[in-house]
């Protein structure tokens, strides 16, 4: 008692009484608590230093992230596969785990998806932005996202899997250097995708035809097998997929096959305990072997694409926008050459002359765009109604693009129930994203598929399994180039009856 009296009458004047603390405002109390916490760490300057270091290490510092991204190689990556195999969910979850989207947005998507009775679509909605896509639960158009791995700055293209939107899938593939072929391991789903009418086969074939030479296979939904995370089911799928990609033209030894769960996040960026039996993937190729366990490691094992900067400029237009307050913006991929602001451009096949005012990539201004870059170009005095998806941009002073009057193509007939004669007019899907009906004018030669040796001059018809040299006449103006000069613009697929009938490359072009 005496001690308490002493403490009352002889207290330290610097020490506040309880009544003083009670009289502090909530703001003063908060300030006192913050100052106490700062004192323990080492003051405000120390906090600022630690915060900056944390942001650099986690990639959340905008300035540091921009520097890191500029140092990394650019890789354009498509994700393809049968409808409902989980492509958008897989990529949305991967982007979230790599810091490409924050937690609050995912929580917002989850809340909105639950309100529509589609709670499992929260990651898919990162990429599926259209109202119709969210209502129907499928991708309709191709969508783009960006994230950074240890090796690459990846521009991601999510291609629709539904066969009704195959044209949009082809346009997405024409922008890409590599692809993730996604297959669902659920009972019945894999079989539906790999069947004759399934999109797994068609997408793999179109990817190879359109010049996507590197492939990673993601065996998705391993959490939904019988039993869950089944080793036997994965091995069964791996064997069948390897056989098919070999038929298409890929080297199966150079294709990593990775089991993942897009919904739960198993094996996306870290090995999963649920997949203890999985020993990892291994690829063998002349440029160097690679091995790993996760999908992220498989993406980093892809070889850097070659960029032809020494050729004249060619840019394929994949989308056209009218931006309020700016004007017409053409988006697409630089295939060859270098594009800089101020360049006088020609857009074919319309032969429109314009100027590149500014160039942006993922909303950042660029001093120059190089081959492989997916950019938006602000065009001077051009209406968005004058140009469209599938047009080609070139330098007005260095081999400007011009419409083709006719072209000679070497093609392989893959899948047609009847005979093909002169006059046959299917739809050609070109490497620049154009979809044009073209007529087989003259069947010049029938060739040996393996050696290319001429078997017959001026054949009357060709059928499934034959290779042929054909003179083709487009029904509408289109820009195409020879395989020798502009490889990306010389590839095409021929589609009829909702399936790929033939694939080929252009050998000669007669321009208007």
C-alpha positions in Angstrom: 0.0 0.0 0.0 2.8 2.3 1.0 4.5 1.6 -2.4 1.4 2.6 -4.3 1.2 5.9 -2.3 4.8 6.7 -3.0 4.2 6.0 -6.7 1.2 8.4 -6.7 3.0 11.3 -4.9 6.5 10.9 -6.3 5.8 9.6 -9.9 8.0 10.5 -12.8 6.6 13.6 -14.5 7.5 12.1 -18.0 5.3 9.0 -17.4 1.6 9.6 -18.3 -1.1 8.6 -15.9 -3.9 6.2 -17.0 -6.3 9.2 -17.0 -3.9 11.0 -19.5 -3.9 7.9 -21.8 -7.7 7.7 -21.6 -7.9 11.4 -22.7 -5.9 10.6 -25.9 -7.8 10.6 -29.2 -7.9 7.3 -31.2 -5.6 9.0 -33.8 -3.0 9.8 -31.0 -3.2 6.3 -29.6 -2.7 4.8 -33.1 0.3 7.2 -33.6 1.8 6.1 -30.3 1.4 2.4 -31.2 3.0 2.9 -34.7 6.0 4.9 -33.2 6.6 2.1 -30.6 6.6 -0.5 -33.5 8.9 1.6 -35.6 11.3 2.0 -32.6 11.6 -1.8 -32.4 12.5 -2.1 -36.1 14.9 0.9 -36.3 12.9 3.9 -37.4 11.0 5.0 -40.5 14.1 5.0 -42.8 14.8 1.3 -41.9 11.2 0.4 -42.6 11.3 2.1 -46.1 14.6 0.2 -46.8 13.1 -3.2 -45.8 9.9 -2.6 -47.7 11.8 -1.7 -50.9 14.0 -4.8 -50.5 10.9 -7.0 -50.0 9.2 -5.6 -53.1 12.3 -6.2 -55.3 12.6 -9.8 -54.0 8.9 -10.6 -54.5 8.6 -8.7 -57.9 6.0 -6.3 -56.5 8.2 -3.2 -56.9 7.1 -1.6 -60.2 10.4 0.1 -61.1 12.4 -3.0 -60.3 9.9 -5.3 -62.0 10.1 -3.1 -65.2 13.9 -3.4 -65.2 13.8 -7.2 -64.6 11.2 -7.7 -67.4 13.3 -5.7 -69.9 16.3 -7.9 -69.2 14.3 -11.1 -69.8 13.7 -12.7 -73.2 10.2 -12.4 -74.6 8.2 -15.6 -75.2 4.8 -15.7 -76.8 2.9 -18.7 -75.5 -0.4 -20.2 -76.5 -2.5 -22.6 -74.5 -4.6 -25.0 -76.6 -6.7 -28.1 -76.2 -10.2 -29.6 -76.2 -13.1 -27.6 -74.9 -13.6 -27.8 -71.1 -10.1 -29.3 -70.4 -9.4 -26.4 -67.9 -7.1 -24.1 -70.0 -8.4 -20.8 -68.7 -8.4 -22.0 -65.1 -4.9 -23.4 -65.4 -3.5 -20.2 -66.8 -5.4 -18.0 -64.4 -4.1 -19.9 -61.4 -0.5 -19.9 -62.8 -0.7 -16.1 -63.4 -2.0 -15.7 -59.8 0.8 -17.8 -58.3 3.4 -15.9 -60.3 2.1 -12.5 -59.1 0.4 -11.5 -62.4 -2.9 -10.8 -60.5 -3.5 -9.9 -56.9 -5.5 -11.8 -54.3 -8.3 -9.2 -54.1 -9.2 -9.6 -57.8 -9.4 -13.4 -57.4 -11.7 -13.0 -54.4 -13.8 -10.6 -56.5 -14.0 -13.1 -59.3 -14.9 -15.8 -56.8 -17.7 -13.8 -55.4 -19.1 -12.9 -58.8 -18.8 -16.5 -60.0 -20.6 -17.9 -56.9 -23.4 -15.4 -57.6 -23.8 -17.0 -61.1 -23.5 -20.5 -59.7 -20.1 -21.0 -61.3 -17.8 -20.9 -58.2 -15.1 -23.1 -59.9 -14.6 -20.5 -62.6 -12.8 -17.9 -60.5 -9.4 -18.5 -62.1 -10.9 -18.8 -65.6 -12.4 -15.4 -65.3 -8.9 -13.9 -65.2 -8.8 -14.5 -68.9 -12.5 -15.0 -69.9 -13.7 -11.4 -69.8 -16.6 -11.4 -72.2 -20.1 -11.6 -70.7 -21.1 -14.5 -73.0 -18.0 -16.4 -72.0 -18.8 -16.1 -68.3 -22.4 -17.1 -68.8 -21.6 -20.1 -71.0 -18.4 -21.1 -69.1 -16.3 -21.4 -72.3 -13.7 -19.2 -74.1 -15.0 -17.6 -77.3 -12.2 -15.3 -78.4 -8.5 -15.5 -77.7 -7.3 -13.5 -74.7 -3.9 -12.3 -73.5 -2.1 -12.0 -70.2 1.4 -11.4 -69.1 3.6 -12.9 -66.4 7.3 -13.3 -65.7 9.2 -16.5 -65.0 12.9 -17.0 -64.0 13.9 -16.9 -67.7 11.2 -15.3 -69.8 8.8 -12.4 -69.9 5.8 -14.4 -71.2 2.9 -13.0 -73.2 0.2 -15.5 -72.8 -2.6 -16.3 -75.4 -5.6 -18.3 -74.2 -7.1 -19.9 -77.3 -10.7 -21.1 -77.3 -11.2 -24.9 -77.4 -14.7 -25.1 -78.9 -14.7 -26.1 -82.5 -17.2 -23.3 -83.4 -14.5 -20.7 -82.5 -11.5 -22.5 -84.2 -10.9 -19.3 -86.4 -10.1 -17.4 -83.2 -7.9 -20.2 -82.0 -5.9 -20.1 -85.3 -5.5 -16.3 -85.0 -4.2 -16.8 -81.5 -1.7 -19.5 -82.6 -0.3 -17.3 -85.4 1.0 -14.9 -82.6 2.9 -17.5 -80.7 6.4 -19.1 -80.5 5.4 -22.1 -78.3 2.3 -23.8 -76.9 0.9 -25.7 -73.9 -1.3 -28.5 -75.2 -3.7 -29.2 -72.3 -5.4 -32.5 -72.0 -8.0 -33.4 -69.2 -7.2 -36.7 -67.4 -10.8 -37.1 -66.1 -12.5 -40.3 -67.2 -14.0 -39.8 -70.6 -12.7 -36.3 -71.1 -9.3 -37.3 -72.4 -10.9 -39.8 -74.8 -13.3 -37.2 -76.1 -10.5 -34.8 -76.8 -8.2 -37.3 -78.6 -11.0 -38.9 -80.6 -11.3 -38.3 -84.4 -13.6 -35.3 -83.9 -11.9 -34.0 -80.7 -10.0 -30.7 -80.6 -6.9 -32.0 -79.0 -5.8 -33.6 -82.3 -6.8 -30.6 -84.4 -5.1 -28.0 -82.2 -1.8 -30.0 -82.1 -1.9 -30.3 -85.9 -2.8 -26.6 -86.4 0.0 -25.5 -84.0 2.6 -27.4 -85.9 1.3 -26.2 -89.3 1.3 -22.6 -88.2 4.9 -22.7 -87.1 4.6 -23.3 -83.4 7.6 -25.7 -83.1 7.9 -26.1 -79.3 5.3 -27.9 -77.2 4.7 -28.6 -73.6 1.9 -31.0 -72.6 -0.1 -30.3 -69.4 -2.1 -33.3 -68.2 -4.7 -31.3 -66.3 -7.3 -32.3 -63.7 -5.1 -35.1 -62.1 -7.2 -34.4 -58.9 -10.3 -35.7 -60.8 -9.0 -39.2 -61.8 -10.1 -42.5 -60.3 -8.5 -42.7 -57.8 -7.4 -39.1 -57.5 -3.8 -38.3 -58.6 -3.6 -41.7 -60.4 -0.2 -42.7 -61.6 -1.6 -45.4 -64.0 -4.0 -42.9 -65.6 -1.1 -40.3 -66.2 1.1 -43.0 -67.7 -1.7 -44.1 -70.0 -2.3 -40.6 -71.2 1.4 -39.8 -71.6 1.9 -42.8 -73.9 -1.1 -41.9 -76.2 -0.2 -38.2 -76.4 3.4 -39.0 -77.2 2.3 -41.2 -80.1 0.0 -38.5 -81.5 2.4 -35.6 -81.3 4.9 -37.7 -83.2 2.3 -38.2 -86.0 1.8 -34.5 -86.1 5.5 -33.8 -86.6 6.9 -33.0 -83.1 9.8 -35.0 -81.6 8.2 -36.7 -78.6 11.6 -36.8 -76.8 11.6 -33.0 -76.9 8.1 -32.6 -75.4 7.7 -32.3 -71.6 4.6 -34.0 -70.3 3.6 -32.6 -66.9 0.8 -33.7 -64.5 -1.0 -30.6 -63.0 -4.2 -29.5 -61.3 -5.2 -26.1 -62.5 -7.9 -25.8 -59.8 -5.8 -26.9 -56.8 -2.5 -25.6 -58.2 -0.7 -28.9 -57.9 2.7 -29.0 -59.7 2.3 -25.5 -61.3 5.3 -23.8 -59.7 6.2 -26.2 -56.9 6.3 -30.1 -56.7 3.1 -31.4 -55.1 2.9 -33.9 -52.2 -0.1 -35.5 -54.0 2.2 -36.5 -56.9 5.0 -38.2 -54.9 5.1 -40.9 -57.5 6.0 -38.4 -60.3 9.7 -38.6 -61.0 9.7 -35.6 -63.3 9.9 -34.8 -67.0 13.0 -34.9 -69.3 13.5 -33.5 -72.8 16.3 -34.5 -75.2 17.3 -32.3 -78.1 20.4 -31.3 -80.0 20.4 -27.8 -78.5 20.7 -29.3 -75.0 18.8 -31.6 -72.6 16.6 -30.4 -69.7 14.8 -31.9 -66.8 12.4 -30.8 -64.0 9.2 -31.5 -62.2 6.9 -28.5 -62.5 5.1 -26.8 -65.3 7.0 -23.5 -64.6 10.3 -25.4 -65.0 9.0 -26.9 -68.3 8.2 -23.3 -69.6 11.7 -22.1 -68.7 13.2 -25.1 -70.5 11.8 -23.8 -73.8 14.5 -22.6 -76.3 14.6 -18.8 -77.1 12.9 -18.2 -80.5 15.0 -16.9 -83.3 14.1 -13.3 -84.3 14.6 -12.3 -88.0 15.5 -8.5 -87.6 17.4 -8.3 -90.9 14.4 -8.8 -93.1 11.8 -6.1 -94.3 9.1 -5.3 -91.8 6.0 -7.5 -91.6 3.4 -7.2 -88.8 0.2 -9.3 -88.8 -2.9 -7.5 -87.5 -4.9 -9.6 -85.0 -7.2 -6.9 -83.6 -8.2 -3.3 -84.5 -9.5 -0.9 -81.8 -10.9 2.7 -81.9 -9.6 4.2 -78.7 -11.4 7.3 -77.4 -9.1 10.4 -77.5 -6.4 8.6 -79.4 -7.7 7.0 -82.6 -7.1 3.8 -84.5 -4.9 1.2 -82.8 -3.8 -2.0 -84.7 -2.7 -4.8 -82.5 -0.6 -7.8 -83.6 2.8 -9.5 -83.7 5.9 -8.3 -85.4 7.0 -11.2 -87.6 10.1 -9.7 -89.3 12.0 -6.5 -89.3 11.9 -3.6 -86.7 9.1 -1.1 -86.2 9.8 2.4 -84.8 7.5 5.4 -84.2 7.5 7.7 -87.2 7.9 4.9 -89.8 5.7 5.4 -92.9 3.7 2.2 -93.3 1.7 0.4 -96.0 -1.2 -1.9 -94.9 -2.0 -4.7 -97.3 -4.0 -5.9 -99.2 -5.8 -2.5 -99.2 -2.6 -0.6 -100.0 -3.3 2.1 -97.4 -0.4 4.4 -96.5 -0.1 5.6 -92.9 2.3 6.5 -90.2 3.1 4.8 -86.8 2.6 7.5 -84.2 3.3 5.5 -81.1 3.9 1.8 -80.2 2.9 0.2 -77.0 3.4 -3.3 -75.5 1.2 -4.2 -72.4 0.4 -0.5 -72.0 4.1 0.6 -72.0 5.5 2.9 -74.7 8.3 1.4 -76.8 11.1 3.1 -78.7 11.3 0.1 -81.1 9.4 -3.2 -81.6 11.3 -6.3 -82.6 10.2 -9.6 -84.1 8.1 -11.6 -81.7 6.7 -8.5 -79.8 2.9 -8.4 -79.5 2.3 -4.6 -79.8 -0.4 -2.0 -80.4 0.4 0.6 -83.0 -1.4 4.0 -83.1 -2.0 4.7 -86.8 -2.3 8.2 -88.3 -5.5 9.1 -90.3 -6.8 5.5 -90.7 -10.4 4.5 -89.9 -10.9 1.3 -87.9 -13.4 0.3 -90.6 -10.7 0.3 -93.3 -8.5 -2.4 -91.8 -9.3 -5.8 -90.2 -7.9 -8.9 -88.6 -5.6 -10.7 -91.1 -4.2 -7.6 -92.8 -0.4 -7.1 -93.0 1.6 -4.0 -92.1 5.0 -3.3 -93.8 7.5 -0.5 -94.5 6.4 1.7 -97.4 10.0 2.1 -98.6 11.2 -1.5 -98.1 9.2 -4.3 -99.9 5.7 -3.1 -98.9 3.0 -5.9 -98.7 0.8 -6.3 -101.7 -2.2 -8.5 -102.5 -1.6 -11.9 -104.1 -3.1 -12.6 -107.5 -2.4 -16.3 -107.2 0.2 -18.5 -105.5 1.7 -22.0 -105.9 1.5 -24.1 -102.7 2.9 -27.5 -101.7 0.3 -29.2 -99.6 -0.6 -32.5 -98.0 -4.2 -33.7 -98.1 -4.9 -35.1 -94.6 -8.5 -35.9 -94.1 -11.1 -35.6 -96.9 -13.8 -38.2 -97.7 -13.7 -37.8 -101.4 -11.5 -36.7 -104.3 -10.2 -33.1 -104.8 -10.4 -31.7 -108.3 -9.5 -28.3 -109.9 -12.3 -25.9 -108.9 -12.5 -27.0 -105.3 -12.9 -23.9 -103.1 -12.4 -24.5 -99.3 -11.4 -21.9 -96.7 -7.6 -21.2 -96.2 -6.4 -20.2 -92.7 -3.2 -18.3 -93.4 -0.3 -17.6 -91.0 -1.2 -13.9 -90.8 -4.6 -14.7 -89.3 -6.6 -14.2 -92.6 -9.4 -16.7 -93.3 -10.1 -16.5 -97.1 -11.9 -18.9 -99.5 -9.5 -19.9 -102.2 -9.9 -22.0 -105.4 -7.7 -24.9 -106.5 -7.1 -23.5 -110.0 -4.6 -26.1 -111.3 -3.3 -29.4 -109.9 0.3 -29.1 -111.2 2.0 -32.2 -109.6 1.4 -35.1 -107.4 4.4 -35.6 -105.1 6.0 -38.3 -102.9 5.2 -37.2 -99.2 8.6 -38.3 -97.9 11.1 -37.3 -100.6 9.1 -34.6 -102.5 9.8 -36.5 -105.8 7.3 -35.8 -108.6 5.0 -38.9 -109.1 2.6 -37.5 -111.7 2.3 -34.3 -113.8 -1.1 -32.5 -114.0 -3.1 -35.2 -112.1 -6.9 -35.2 -112.5 -7.5 -35.4 -108.8 -5.8 -35.9 -105.3 -7.2 -37.6 -102.2 -6.4 -38.1 -98.5 -2.7 -39.1 -98.0 -1.5 -37.4 -101.2 1.0 -34.6 -101.5 0.6 -32.1 -104.3 1.8 -28.8 -105.9 -1.3 -26.7 -106.5 -1.9 -23.3 -108.1 -4.4 -21.4 -105.9 -6.4 -18.3 -106.6 -7.9 -16.3 -103.6 -11.5 -15.2 -103.9 -10.7 -12.0 -101.9 -7.6 -9.9 -101.7 -5.0 -11.3 -99.2 -1.3 -10.8 -98.5 0.8 -14.0 -98.6 4.5 -14.5 -99.0 6.9 -17.3 -100.0 8.3 -19.7 -97.4 11.8 -18.9 -98.4 11.5 -15.1 -97.7 8.8 -14.8 -95.0 8.4 -18.1 -93.3 5.5 -17.1 -90.8 3.4 -15.7 -93.7 3.8 -18.7 -95.9 2.0 -21.4 -93.8 -1.6 -22.3 -94.1 -4.2 -24.8 -93.1 -7.2 -25.8 -95.4 -10.5 -26.2 -93.6 -13.8 -27.7 -94.9 -16.7 -29.5 -93.2 -15.5 -28.1 -89.8 -12.2 -30.0 -90.0 -8.7 -29.5 -91.3 -8.6 -31.0 -94.8 -5.0 -30.1 -95.7 -1.9 -28.2 -94.6 0.9 -26.6 -96.7 3.4 -23.9 -97.4 3.6 -21.3 -100.2 6.4 -21.7 -102.7 5.7 -18.9 -105.3 3.5 -15.8 -105.3 2.2 -13.7 -108.2 1.4 -10.3 -106.8 -1.0 -7.7 -108.2 
